[in-house]
Structures are given as structure tokens and as C-alpha cells.
Amino acid sequence: MQRIALVPAAIAVWLLAAARVNAQENAPSGSIRVTPSELTLPIGEKARLSAEVLDVGGRPVEDARVVFFSRARRALRIDETGELEARQAGSFEVVVRALLPTGRGPETTVKVTVPQPEPAAIRLRWHGLDDAPTRLYTGTAVRVTGDVVDADAVARDDLAVAIASDAVDVAAIDAFGTVTALRPGRITLRATGGGLELSHDLEIVDNPVRALALRASAAVVRTGDVVQFETTLRDAAGATVDGVPVLYSFTAAPDDALGNAATGQIEQDGRFVAEQPGLYTVVATCGPASSRVTIRADERFAQKQKLELVGHGPVLDVHTSDLWVWEGNDGRDYCVTGTWGANGDAIFWDVTDPERIERIATVTVDARTVNDVKVSEDGRLCVISREGASNRKNGIVAFDVSDPHHPEKISEFDDELTGGVHNVFIHQGYVYALSAGRRYDILDARNPRAPVRVGSFQLFEPGASIHDVWVVDGIAYSSNWQYGLHLVDVGNGIKGGSPSNPVEIGSYAYPSGWNHAAFPWRSPDTGKFYVFAGDEAFPYGLYTKDHPTYARGWIHIVDFTDLEHPQEVARYEVPEAGTHNLWIEGNTMYVAYYNGGVRVVDVSGDLMGDLYRQGREIGFYLPTHPKGVVPNAPMVWGPQPHKGHVFFSDWNSGLWAVKLVDDERRRR
């Protein structure tokens, strides 16, 4: 068989997208023989495709290259060597395309079936409760739902669980899993699904509550402010009663006649937040007792603000990736930006005067994409990532940027980082570098001219992968797609970890599996510790030229105050747009929202519900340029606040600087 040269996966994605529209019409003669031509691959297992390019006479073609591309890259991975890894069940296609010296060659597809794993157990979920209850009080209710899970405790989405009560006169259960206690007695809930059965016994006891008093922590608030409602329960003799659950609900009325809905959210611990101005009546019920209190929510911001353009450093011939802004040792301000799908450039800028952003240097490394760029705390070391190197030895490249006008290349590190480094981070002399989307390696770069690997962190779960890592105060926060956020002690000491001995602290995953980036933040107002987790999703495709991209996803706000019991408490979601990277400073979040531009959001106080609907957005800016890689199409990649300005990179048009101004000043 003719030996075939291979093209790195990042380039394969670009090539496929560029020719997608007319692939069938212009497909040349000849063929590709792929072995196997189709296969079944269980979740977590791997297989390899081999391909041979043939001419019209069935003879091997000399000097042919071939690229592999999965149409569902997060469910079915394939690398540049043709190695497949099944991550999610389903039926998928792998595109195999030939590249000839004279141009694009033939292509074919391989069908890959990833079967569902066998059911192993039924798992019940008691909503709002940490543990499964053993008793209920008459007149109260609890919701229970179930999943069929496999041997790895992963839910089977294709199998439903039915739950029934064996004594509906004692406790009834509706179609949505709400169990309502009616009279004293005992019941057994039976859950069935996937050929399995699980039973749970409950005792129903008399409810002693006869009176209920309700009070609110505030009567007049702003949208987005969390109000705490509390109750006092009393029995027939007037004594207080503890331990009996209370059901909270609310009604709402708008404060205008414009047809705007007054909406909010209430939790069963009594916390309430209003999303729109209006009057809200909260009702608390426990058995035969109930009480109600009305509060008013006003608009959050009386004075609106806008983001105003200050300066632009155009990059119009190639896509721009991430950025990093810092104060140099000479007291001036600088920025470095990467490039995507180009020739391995990283661009240095003087941004001391944001109105006159000046391009001062460009370094070029062996790569197609410089996806990430970081600068050390002392402003002397810059590390850039490499993907698509000609020799497949990607890794990182380090530069001395003591003089950003003349960056000096001082070292490379590519040992076992050959699969492409997508993201990097520098923390206290150590570099954290992703390796082939599977793990991050920890490099001791205290001598930046001779970095040495000292540690590594990886999830050994079926199909596990990683996209990003961010390190603060000795804790590494990685974003792991379907496996969510992972917090690792790499020197904080909370778990005895160090760079050479990373120790996991906690984790949190959400159902979409889009976890792409993370930013940790402790609220100066409440002391609560949050991790803001950003999605990345392209349900309508990622276009590299000629067509705007319409991303999706949002910011998940996860309360990690109790590291062992993280809880997703809020979100920030811009309709019909999708997130990339973010930054939080003080009580303000800066979000690169791809096609939704850069967004500035108030995150002060307690956080709950949908921050966008609550009117917490302070301002936004949509960058456009008629000569952009995709003309007039915002695609904001990364934001960073610096000395009163917000700098951000845009995938289609380069580096931008904006600042917040109020509406009145803007009008003048």
C-alpha cells in the first residue's frame, strides 16, 4: 500500500469547511479505499482507519495526502492518523478526503455506529433534597425523577423511567414525578425502566402545622437582587414547628401597560429574584396553612451605559485568536495576539494610547494556529501555543518580552505535546499546557530557557477531553466539555497538591457537555465563591470565510462555596449568540460573546436566575469591519479589562479597545 502523508486535524477542519458548498459537484475522478469501510465502536474504545488513494484505473496514487474529519467531533473523535475514539452513542459519519499535488482529490465517508451501553441501574433524583427522604408530611410534596444509567453511571437518554405509588390514596404521584402526601400511612414507590426495577419506601405522617407567618428581607428591590423569604411555623397550641417543608410560589404583575411580562424565579429555600420590574406576591404554603407578602422590583439601572470605540488594531488577512494585555517593565502597556489557521504568527502591540494602537513586532513559529498567548506576572516571559506544525511537534514556544519591540525566542518544549497545544497558562513560574485535548502538562519554567515537565493532570473517563485551563492561587480550573469543571490543587495546599503532584478538589458537569472555559471569582459582596463556566457550540456550523457564524451557549454560574457540593445558581445568556472567553474584575464580568460582540455585566450581590433577563447587562459593543476576514461579522474571541479600557480580540478583524460611557455623555 502506498504510504500516505497526513494533514493535521486543525487544517483538515479548515479545508473541509472551505470546500463544503461544492464538494459533490466538483469531486474529481478516482477513489479512496478505506479499511474498514464501516464499523461499530463501543463508547470509550478506539479503532484506526487506514486509507489508500486510487486513480481511475484503481492504481495507488503517488504523493497523495489524506485528511480525516468527524462530522460530530465531540461525539466521535478522529486524529490526523485516522485513530477514532467513541465518546457518545449514535450513528456518525467520518469524511475521508484526498489531497493531490494538482488539487483536491476524491472523498468518501465511513459510517460509524456507537451503540448504547447496557443498562446497569436506576438512579432516583429527589429535587431540592440532598438525600432520599424516608418520611413526608401530609399536605406537602416532593418531586422525584429517575434515570437509567450504565456501568459508568452515565444516564441513558433513550430510556425513560416510570415511577408509581402502590397506595395513591396515601400519596399520589403525577406524570412529572411530584409526590403529594395525602394521609398518614406507608407507601412504596416503584421505578421501572430499561428492564430494571427499583423500590423506595416512604412513611406519611400527620402535618402538625396550623399557622404560618411569612416575611421578606426587603420590600422594594432592583431586578436581579435576591430577596430572602423566611417563615415561622406553629402548631395548634401556638408552639413553633421545625423540619416541615414549605412550598413557595409567586404571582407577578408588570408595572406598565406595554405587554411586558413580569417574571422571576423562586427557590424552595425561600430565595426569590425578579427578572423584570413589577409587583410580585410570594405565597408560602404548608399543609392547611398559608401566607403571602407583596414586594416591588424596580429597573436595575436608572442610568444606562454604552461601550464606546476607542481604538482598533486591524488584522484583516487572517483570523485573530486570543490576546493578553500587560504593563511592560518600561511602564508602557502592551498586548500580544495570536492567529488562527494561518502561518504561525503572534503579533505584539503597543496599547499605551488605546486610541492609537501600534503594531510593533511579529514573531512566526512553525504552526498553522497560535491559538493561545500568555505573559508571566512579571511581564518578562511570553508563551504561545502551537497547532498544526509541519513536523507535528507542536508544543509551546517561549519568548523573552522584556522589550516587546524585540521579542527574543528563548526555548521550545514539544516533548509529548505533539497532538497540538490549544491553550496555555502561566502561574508562579510554571506553564500549564494542554496536550492533544486530553490532559494538561505542568512545566517548570522558572528557568524559561530550559523548561522541564514536572506534572500532569488527565481525566481517565470514557471519551474524556479537555479544552482550557486557568490557574489562580494554586488551583487549576480546567474545562472538560461533557465532564465539566474540574478544580485541582497545584500548590494551594487545600488538598496537599503541588505542580508535581496535582490533586483533584471537586468537579461539576452540566447536561449540554459544552463546557469550554472557566473563570473563578469570589464575590466581594457576599463572600460566595463562584466558577463561571462558558459554553461553546456551533449548531449551525463554523464558517472560516464568506459567511457569518452563529454560535450558541451561555455562561453557567456555579456556586463552589461548598467545594464538595457545587450548585449551578445562575446564568447569563444572550439569545441567538454564543460565548467564548470571559474575565471578571471587581463586580463586573466581561464576556466575549462571539456573534453577540463583547458584553459587560454587573455581577454584584447574590447571584440567582438569568442575569440577562434581569437587566444586569451594563453595555455591549459589536465590532465590524468591511474588509474583515468575514466582512462585517462580529466574532469576539477574548476580552480583558486594563486601566479603564476593555481590550478584546475579534476573530475576523483583530484587536479592539473600548470604554464605558453613560448615555448622557455619549449624547454630548
Secondary structure in CASP SS format (residue, H / E / C, confidence):
PFRMAT SS
TARGET T0000
AUTHOR 0000-0000-0000
METHOD secondary structure of the structure
MODEL  1
M C 1.00
Q C 1.00
R C 1.00
I C 1.00
A E 1.00
L E 1.00
V C 1.00
P C 1.00
A H 1.00
A H 1.00
I H 1.00
A H 1.00
V H 1.00
W H 1.00
L H 1.00
L H 1.00
A H 1.00
A H 1.00
A C 1.00
R C 1.00
V C 1.00
N C 1.00
A C 1.00
Q C 1.00
E C 1.00
N C 1.00
A C 1.00
P C 1.00
S C 1.00
G C 1.00
S E 1.00
I E 1.00
R E 1.00
V E 1.00
T E 1.00
P C 1.00
S C 1.00
E E 1.00
L E 1.00
T E 1.00
L C 1.00
P C 1.00
I C 1.00
G C 1.00
E C 1.00
K E 1.00
A E 1.00
R E 1.00
L C 1.00
S E 1.00
A E 1.00
E E 1.00
V E 1.00
L E 1.00
D C 1.00
V C 1.00
G C 1.00
G C 1.00
R C 1.00
P E 1.00
V C 1.00
E C 1.00
D C 1.00
A C 1.00
R E 1.00
V E 1.00
V E 1.00
F E 1.00
F E 1.00
S E 1.00
R C 1.00
A C 1.00
R C 1.00
R C 1.00
A C 1.00
L E 1.00
R E 1.00
I E 1.00
D C 1.00
E C 1.00
T C 1.00
G C 1.00
E E 1.00
L E 1.00
E E 1.00
A E 1.00
R C 1.00
Q C 1.00
A C 1.00
G E 1.00
S E 1.00
F E 1.00
E E 1.00
V E 1.00
V E 1.00
V E 1.00
R E 1.00
A E 1.00
L E 1.00
L E 1.00
P C 1.00
T C 1.00
G E 1.00
R E 1.00
G E 1.00
P E 1.00
E E 1.00
T E 1.00
T E 1.00
V E 1.00
K E 1.00
V E 1.00
T E 1.00
V E 1.00
P C 1.00
Q C 1.00
P C 1.00
E C 1.00
P C 1.00
A C 1.00
A E 1.00
I E 1.00
R E 1.00
L E 1.00
R E 1.00
W E 1.00
H C 1.00
G C 1.00
L C 1.00
D C 1.00
D C 1.00
A C 1.00
P C 1.00
T C 1.00
R E 1.00
L E 1.00
Y E 1.00
T C 1.00
G C 1.00
T C 1.00
A E 1.00
V E 1.00
R E 1.00
V E 1.00
T E 1.00
G E 1.00
D E 1.00
V E 1.00
V E 1.00
D C 1.00
A C 1.00
D C 1.00
A C 1.00
V C 1.00
A E 1.00
R C 1.00
D C 1.00
D C 1.00
L C 1.00
A C 1.00
V C 1.00
A E 1.00
I E 1.00
A E 1.00
S E 1.00
D C 1.00
A C 1.00
V C 1.00
D C 1.00
V C 1.00
A E 1.00
A E 1.00
I E 1.00
D C 1.00
A C 1.00
F C 1.00
G C 1.00
T E 1.00
V E 1.00
T E 1.00
A E 1.00
L C 1.00
R C 1.00
P C 1.00
G E 1.00
R E 1.00
I E 1.00
T E 1.00
L E 1.00
R E 1.00
A E 1.00
T E 1.00
G E 1.00
G C 1.00
G C 1.00
L E 1.00
E E 1.00
L E 1.00
S E 1.00
H E 1.00
D E 1.00
L E 1.00
E E 1.00
I E 1.00
V E 1.00
D C 1.00
N C 1.00
P C 1.00
V C 1.00
R C 1.00
A E 1.00
L E 1.00
A E 1.00
L E 1.00
R E 1.00
A E 1.00
S C 1.00
A C 1.00
A C 1.00
V E 1.00
V E 1.00
R E 1.00
T C 1.00
G C 1.00
D C 1.00
V E 1.00
V E 1.00
Q E 1.00
F E 1.00
E E 1.00
T E 1.00
T E 1.00
L E 1.00
R E 1.00
D C 1.00
A C 1.00
A C 1.00
G C 1.00
A C 1.00
T E 1.00
V C 1.00
D C 1.00
G C 1.00
V C 1.00
P C 1.00
V C 1.00
L E 1.00
Y E 1.00
S E 1.00
F E 1.00
T E 1.00
A E 1.00
A E 1.00
P E 1.00
D C 1.00
D C 1.00
A C 1.00
L C 1.00
G C 1.00
N C 1.00
A C 1.00
A C 1.00
T C 1.00
G E 1.00
Q E 1.00
I E 1.00
E C 1.00
Q C 1.00
D C 1.00
G C 1.00
R E 1.00
F E 1.00
V E 1.00
A E 1.00
E C 1.00
Q C 1.00
P C 1.00
G E 1.00
L E 1.00
Y E 1.00
T E 1.00
V E 1.00
V E 1.00
A E 1.00
T E 1.00
C E 1.00
G C 1.00
P C 1.00
A E 1.00
S E 1.00
S E 1.00
R E 1.00
V E 1.00
T E 1.00
I E 1.00
R E 1.00
A E 1.00
D E 1.00
E C 1.00
R C 1.00
F C 1.00
A C 1.00
Q C 1.00
K C 1.00
Q E 1.00
K E 1.00
L E 1.00
E E 1.00
L E 1.00
V E 1.00
G E 1.00
H E 1.00
G E 1.00
P E 1.00
V C 1.00
L C 1.00
D C 1.00
V C 1.00
H E 1.00
T E 1.00
S E 1.00
D E 1.00
L E 1.00
W E 1.00
V E 1.00
W E 1.00
E E 1.00
G C 1.00
N C 1.00
D C 1.00
G C 1.00
R C 1.00
D E 1.00
Y E 1.00
C E 1.00
V E 1.00
T E 1.00
G E 1.00
T E 1.00
W E 1.00
G C 1.00
A C 1.00
N C 1.00
G C 1.00
D E 1.00
A E 1.00
I E 1.00
F E 1.00
W E 1.00
D E 1.00
V C 1.00
T C 1.00
D C 1.00
P H 1.00
E H 1.00
R H 1.00
I C 1.00
E E 1.00
R E 1.00
I E 1.00
A E 1.00
T E 1.00
V E 1.00
T E 1.00
V C 1.00
D C 1.00
A C 1.00
R C 1.00
T E 1.00
V C 1.00
N C 1.00
D C 1.00
V E 1.00
K E 1.00
V E 1.00
S C 1.00
E C 1.00
D C 1.00
G C 1.00
R C 1.00
L E 1.00
C E 1.00
V E 1.00
I E 1.00
S E 1.00
R C 1.00
E E 1.00
G C 1.00
A C 1.00
S C 1.00
N C 1.00
R C 1.00
K C 1.00
N C 1.00
G C 1.00
I E 1.00
V E 1.00
A E 1.00
F E 1.00
D E 1.00
V C 1.00
S C 1.00
D C 1.00
P C 1.00
H C 1.00
H C 1.00
P C 1.00
E E 1.00
K E 1.00
I E 1.00
S E 1.00
E E 1.00
F E 1.00
D C 1.00
D C 1.00
E C 1.00
L C 1.00
T C 1.00
G C 1.00
G C 1.00
V C 1.00
H C 1.00
N C 1.00
V E 1.00
F E 1.00
I E 1.00
H E 1.00
Q C 1.00
G C 1.00
Y E 1.00
V E 1.00
Y E 1.00
A E 1.00
L E 1.00
S E 1.00
A C 1.00
G C 1.00
R C 1.00
R E 1.00
Y E 1.00
D E 1.00
I E 1.00
L E 1.00
D E 1.00
A C 1.00
R C 1.00
N C 1.00
P C 1.00
R C 1.00
A C 1.00
P C 1.00
V E 1.00
R E 1.00
V E 1.00
G E 1.00
S E 1.00
F E 1.00
Q E 1.00
L C 1.00
F C 1.00
E C 1.00
P C 1.00
G C 1.00
A C 1.00
S C 1.00
I C 1.00
H C 1.00
D E 1.00
V E 1.00
W E 1.00
V E 1.00
V E 1.00
D C 1.00
G C 1.00
I E 1.00
A E 1.00
Y E 1.00
S E 1.00
S E 1.00
N C 1.00
W E 1.00
Q C 1.00
Y C 1.00
G C 1.00
L E 1.00
H E 1.00
L E 1.00
V E 1.00
D E 1.00
V C 1.00
G C 1.00
N C 1.00
G C 1.00
I C 1.00
K C 1.00
G C 1.00
G C 1.00
S E 1.00
P C 1.00
S C 1.00
N E 1.00
P C 1.00
V E 1.00
E E 1.00
I E 1.00
G E 1.00
S E 1.00
Y E 1.00
A C 1.00
Y C 1.00
P C 1.00
S C 1.00
G C 1.00
W C 1.00
N E 1.00
H E 1.00
A E 1.00
A E 1.00
F E 1.00
P E 1.00
W E 1.00
R E 1.00
S C 1.00
P C 1.00
D C 1.00
T C 1.00
G C 1.00
K C 1.00
F E 1.00
Y E 1.00
V E 1.00
F E 1.00
A E 1.00
G E 1.00
D E 1.00
E C 1.00
A E 1.00
F C 1.00
P C 1.00
Y C 1.00
G C 1.00
L C 1.00
Y C 1.00
T C 1.00
K C 1.00
D C 1.00
H C 1.00
P C 1.00
T C 1.00
Y C 1.00
A C 1.00
R E 1.00
G C 1.00
W C 1.00
I E 1.00
H E 1.00
I E 1.00
V E 1.00
D E 1.00
F C 1.00
T C 1.00
D C 1.00
L C 1.00
E C 1.00
H C 1.00
P C 1.00
Q E 1.00
E E 1.00
V E 1.00
A E 1.00
R E 1.00
Y E 1.00
E C 1.00
V C 1.00
P C 1.00
E C 1.00
A C 1.00
G C 1.00
T C 1.00
H C 1.00
N C 1.00
L E 1.00
W E 1.00
I E 1.00
E E 1.00
G C 1.00
N C 1.00
T E 1.00
M E 1.00
Y E 1.00
V E 1.00
A E 1.00
Y C 1.00
Y E 1.00
N C 1.00
G C 1.00
G C 1.00
V E 1.00
R E 1.00
V E 1.00
V E 1.00
D E 1.00
V C 1.00
S C 1.00
G C 1.00
D C 1.00
L C 1.00
M C 1.00
G E 1.00
D E 1.00
L C 1.00
Y C 1.00
R C 1.00
Q C 1.00
G C 1.00
R C 1.00
E E 1.00
I E 1.00
G E 1.00
F E 1.00
Y E 1.00
L C 1.00
P C 1.00
T C 1.00
H C 1.00
P C 1.00
K C 1.00
G C 1.00
V C 1.00
V C 1.00
P C 1.00
N C 1.00
A C 1.00
P C 1.00
M C 1.00
V E 1.00
W E 1.00
G E 1.00
P E 1.00
Q E 1.00
P E 1.00
H E 1.00
K C 1.00
G C 1.00
H E 1.00
V E 1.00
F E 1.00
F E 1.00
S E 1.00
D E 1.00
W C 1.00
N C 1.00
S C 1.00
G E 1.00
L E 1.00
W E 1.00
A E 1.00
V E 1.00
K E 1.00
L E 1.00
V E 1.00
D E 1.00
D H 1.00
E H 1.00
R H 1.00
R H 1.00
R H 1.00
R C 1.00
END
